[in-house]
C-alpha cells in the first residue's frame, strides 16, 4: 500500500458523505477563526486581590478608582491563601488595606513597585489614570496578540488533528493494519500516508481561516504571509501529535479525551494563558519541554524579523518534537501488529 494510495483511500472514505465532510472541514475552521477573533481583542490586564479593611471611606474610594482603571481587575482575595494565589498567578498583586497603611504582596518586583506607586497616586487623586502610560514597565513582559493567537491555535489543532487521525483507530478495528503486516508494505508508509492526509486537511482549515482574516481585516499582530508560514510548522507539529494519539490508543474516545487534556495542559504550562515571563521559576523550567512554549518563541522571532538568527533553536526543537512523535507512532503500530 503506497503513500499516495493511503491518502487517496482516506479521502475516498471520508467524502462518501459530502455534507459530513464539508462540516468536518468547516467546524474546526470556525473554531480556529473564533479563537483568532477572541484573542485579537484581548488586551493585557492585571488582577488585584483586595484584603483587609475595605469598608472605610478612604479605602472604598481607592478601590473604586482601581476598578475604574483600564486594564485592572479587582477581586476580593482570601487572606489565608496569599502566597498560593500569587504563585499560581491568580493575582498579579494582593493589596492589604490596614487602616491608613497599605501593604502590597507580589511575586514580581516590577508589579510590586508599580502597585505601590499606583496606591500612592490614588491616595491623593480622584482621577483614574491610563495604566500603560503611568507604568509602562508592567506591559513589557505581556504576550503580544500574535503570541496569544498562536498559543491558542496549537491547542485547537492538537484536538482537531486527533479527531482526523482517528481514522487509524478504525483501521485497527477493521483489520487493515493486520493485512499491512502480512503484505510487502511498511508500517512507516502507512503512518506517513495518514500524516500527509491529516496535514492536507489541517492546512486547508488554516488557509480558510487566513482567508477570513484577510476578508474582514482582523488584526493578528503579523502579516498573512507570516501567519501562513507559521501555519506550516503548526500543522506539522499538530498532525504528528494527532497521529501519535491515534497510534497510542485503541478507542476513539480515549484518544480524544487524552488529546484534549494534553492540549490544555501544554497550553497552560507553555504560556498560552499566562506569559512565561510572569510564571514562577519552577513553571518556567517545565514550560521549556512543551511545544507551545517554542511555538510562541518562534512567533516572537517572526514578529521581530529575527527568525533566521535566533529562531533556529525553536525550529530545531519543534521539528525534532514532531519527528520523535512520528517515530514513536511507527513503533506503537508495529507493536500493535505483533499483538
C-alpha positions in Angstrom: 0.0 0.0 0.0 1.8 3.1 -1.2 1.6 6.5 0.5 -0.4 8.1 -2.3 -2.9 5.2 -2.3 -3.4 5.6 1.5 -4.1 9.3 1.1 -6.5 8.6 -1.8 -8.3 5.9 0.1 -8.7 8.2 3.2 -10.2 11.0 1.1 -12.5 8.5 -0.7 -13.8 7.1 2.6 -14.4 10.5 4.2 -16.0 12.1 1.1 -18.7 9.4 0.7 -21.0 11.7 2.7 -20.1 15.1 1.2 -22.1 17.2 3.6 -20.5 15.4 6.6 -17.1 16.0 5.0 -17.8 19.7 4.4 -18.9 20.1 8.1 -15.8 18.1 9.1 -13.7 20.8 7.4 -15.7 23.8 8.4 -16.4 23.2 12.1 -12.6 23.2 13.1 -12.1 26.2 10.8 -14.8 28.1 12.6 -13.3 27.2 16.0 -9.9 28.5 14.8 -11.4 31.7 13.4 -13.3 32.3 16.7 -10.0 31.7 18.6 -8.2 34.3 16.4 -11.0 36.8 16.8 -11.3 36.5 20.6 -7.6 36.7 21.1 -7.2 39.7 18.7 -9.5 41.7 21.0 -7.8 40.6 24.2 -5.7 43.2 26.0 -3.1 42.8 28.7 -4.6 43.2 32.2 -3.8 42.7 35.8 -6.0 41.3 38.5 -5.5 42.8 42.0 -6.7 40.9 45.1 -8.1 43.0 47.9 -8.0 42.1 51.7 -8.1 44.0 55.0 -10.3 47.0 55.9 -12.0 47.5 52.6 -15.1 49.3 54.0 -13.5 52.5 55.3 -14.4 55.7 53.4 -10.9 56.3 52.1 -10.3 52.7 51.1 -13.6 52.4 49.3 -12.7 55.5 47.2 -9.3 54.0 46.3 -10.8 50.6 45.4 -13.4 52.3 43.2 -10.7 54.2 41.4 -8.8 50.9 40.8 -11.9 49.3 39.4 -12.3 52.3 37.1 -8.7 52.0 35.8 -8.5 50.3 32.4 -6.5 47.1 32.3 -7.0 46.4 36.0 -9.5 43.9 37.6 -10.2 44.0 41.3 -11.4 41.0 43.3 -11.8 40.1 46.9 -8.9 37.8 48.0 -8.5 35.2 50.7 -6.0 36.2 53.4 -5.3 32.6 54.1 -4.0 31.8 50.6 -2.0 34.9 49.7 1.2 33.0 48.7 -0.6 30.3 46.9 -2.7 32.7 44.9 0.4 34.7 43.9 2.4 31.7 43.0 -0.3 30.3 40.8 -0.8 33.6 39.1 -4.4 34.2 40.3 -3.5 37.7 41.2 -0.7 40.0 40.0 -0.7 41.6 43.4 -2.6 41.5 46.6 -3.4 44.8 48.3 -3.8 44.6 52.1 -5.6 47.7 53.4 -4.6 48.1 57.1 -6.2 51.2 58.3 -4.2 54.1 56.9 -1.3 51.9 55.8 -1.4 49.7 52.7 0.7 46.6 52.2 1.4 45.1 48.8 2.2 41.5 48.1 3.6 40.4 44.8 5.9 37.8 43.3 7.3 40.3 40.8 9.3 43.3 41.9 8.1 45.4 38.9 4.5 44.8 39.8 5.2 45.4 43.5 6.7 48.8 42.7 4.0 49.8 40.2 1.3 48.8 42.7 2.8 50.9 45.4 3.1 53.8 43.0 -0.5 53.4 42.0 -1.8 53.3 45.6 0.3 56.4 46.5 -1.2 58.2 43.5 -4.8 57.3 44.3 -4.3 58.3 47.9 -4.2 61.9 46.8 -6.0 61.9 43.4 -9.6 61.1 42.3 -8.7 60.9 38.6 -8.3 57.4 37.0 -5.1 57.1 35.0 -4.1 55.2 31.9 -2.1 52.4 33.3 0.2 51.8 30.3 1.4 55.5 30.4 1.5 55.6 34.2 3.7 52.4 34.4 4.9 51.1 31.1 7.1 48.6 32.8 4.1 46.4 33.5 3.4 45.8 29.9 6.9 44.8 28.8 6.5 41.1 29.7 3.0 40.7 28.4 2.2 38.5 25.4 1.6 40.1 22.0 -1.6 39.5 20.0 0.2 37.1 17.7 1.8 35.1 20.5 -1.6 34.6 22.2 -3.3 33.6 19.0 -0.6 31.0 18.1 -0.7 29.6 21.6 -4.4 29.0 21.4 -4.4 27.8 17.8 -1.9 25.0 18.6 -4.3 23.9 21.4 -7.2 23.8 19.0 -5.1 21.9 16.4 -4.0 19.2 18.9 -7.6 18.4 19.4 -8.8 18.6 15.7 -5.9 16.7 14.3 -6.5 13.9 16.7 -10.2 13.8 15.5 -8.9 13.5 11.9 -6.3 10.9 12.9 -8.8 8.5 14.5 -9.3 7.0 11.0 -6.2 5.0 12.0 -8.1 3.6 15.0 -10.9 2.5 12.7 -8.3 0.8 10.5 -7.2 -1.2 13.6 -10.7 -2.3 14.3 -11.3 -3.3 10.7 -8.1 -5.4 10.5 -6.4 -3.2 7.9 -3.2 -3.0 10.0 -3.1 -6.7 10.2 -3.3 -7.0 6.4 -0.4 -4.5 6.1 1.7 -6.6 8.4 1.4 -9.6 6.1 2.0 -7.5 2.9 5.2 -6.1 1.4 4.3 -2.6 2.6 5.9 -1.0 5.7 4.1 0.5 8.7 6.2 3.7 8.2 4.5 4.2 4.8 1.1 3.8 6.4 2.0 6.3 9.1 3.4 8.8 6.6 0.3 8.5 4.4 -2.1 9.2 7.2 0.1 12.1 8.4 0.1 13.7 4.9 -3.7 13.2 4.7 -4.1 14.9 8.1 -1.7 17.6 7.1 -3.7 18.5 3.9 -7.0 18.7 5.9 -5.5 20.8 8.7 -3.6 23.2 6.5 -6.8 23.7 4.4 -8.6 24.7 7.6 -5.8 27.2 8.3 -5.9 28.6 4.8 -9.7 29.1 5.1 -9.0 30.9 8.4 -6.4 33.1 6.7 -9.0 34.0 4.1 -11.5 35.1 6.8 -8.7 37.2 8.4 -7.9 38.8 5.1 -11.6 39.5 4.1 -12.5 41.0 7.5 -9.1 42.7 8.1 -8.7 41.1 11.5 -5.6 42.2 13.4 -3.5 39.2 14.3 -0.2 41.1 15.0 1.6 39.6 12.0 1.1 39.6 8.2 -1.0 36.9 6.5 2.2 35.7 4.8 3.9 35.1 8.1 0.7 33.5 9.5 0.7 31.0 6.7 4.5 30.3 7.2 4.0 29.7 10.9 0.9 27.6 10.0 3.2 25.2 8.0 5.0 24.5 11.3 1.9 24.4 13.4 0.4 21.8 11.1 3.4 19.5 11.2 3.6 19.6 15.0 -0.2 19.1 15.5 -0.6 16.3 12.9 2.4 14.5 14.3 0.7 14.8 17.7 -2.7 13.6 16.4 -1.0 10.6 14.7 0.7 9.7 17.9 -2.6 9.8 19.8 -4.3 7.6 17.3 -1.4 5.1 17.4 -1.2 5.1 21.2 -4.9 4.2 21.9 -7.3 1.6 20.8 -10.5 3.6 21.0 -11.5 7.0 19.6 -12.9 8.1 23.0 -9.6 7.5 24.9 -7.6 9.2 22.1 -9.9 12.3 22.0 -10.1 12.7 25.8 -6.3 12.3 26.3 -5.5 14.7 23.4 -7.9 17.4 24.8 -6.3 17.0 28.3 -2.8 17.3 26.9 -3.7 20.2 24.7 -5.0 22.1 27.7 -2.0 21.2 29.9 0.7 22.1 27.3 -1.1 25.4 26.6 -1.2 26.2 30.3 2.4 25.3 31.0 3.7 26.6 27.7 2.5 30.1 28.2 -0.7 30.2 26.2 -2.8 31.5 29.1 -0.2 33.3 31.1 3.1 34.8 29.8 6.1 32.6 30.8 7.8 35.8 32.0 5.1 36.1 34.6 5.4 32.5 35.8 7.2 31.2 38.9 10.7 29.9 38.1 9.7 26.2 38.5 7.0 26.5 35.9 9.3 28.4 33.6 11.7 25.4 33.6 8.8 23.0 32.9 7.5 25.2 30.1 10.7 24.5 28.1 9.6 21.0 27.3 6.2 22.0 25.8 5.8 22.7 22.1 3.5 25.6 22.9 6.4 27.4 24.5 8.6 27.1 21.4 5.7 28.0 19.0 5.3 31.2 21.0 9.0 31.9 20.9 9.2 31.3 17.2 6.3 33.7 16.7 8.2 36.3 18.7 11.1 36.0 16.3 8.8 36.2 13.3 7.4 39.4 14.7 10.9 40.9 15.2 12.1 39.7 11.8 14.9 37.8 13.6 13.8 34.3 12.6 17.0 33.1 10.9 19.4 34.1 13.7 17.5 33.4 16.9 14.5 31.3 15.8 16.6 28.4 14.6 16.6 26.9 18.2 12.8 26.9 18.2 12.7 25.4 14.7 15.1 22.5 15.7 13.1 21.8 18.8 9.7 21.8 17.1 10.8 19.7 14.1 12.6 17.3 16.4 9.5 17.1 18.6 7.3 16.2 15.6 9.8 13.7 14.2 10.1 11.9 17.5 6.3 11.6 17.8 6.2 10.1 14.3 8.9 7.6 15.1 7.0 6.6 18.3 3.8 6.3 16.3 5.5 3.8 13.9 6.9 1.8 16.9 3.5 1.7 18.5 1.8 0.5 15.4 4.4 -2.3 14.9 3.8 -3.4 18.5 0.1 -3.4 17.9 0.5 -5.6 14.8 2.6 -8.1 16.9 -0.2 -8.3 19.5 
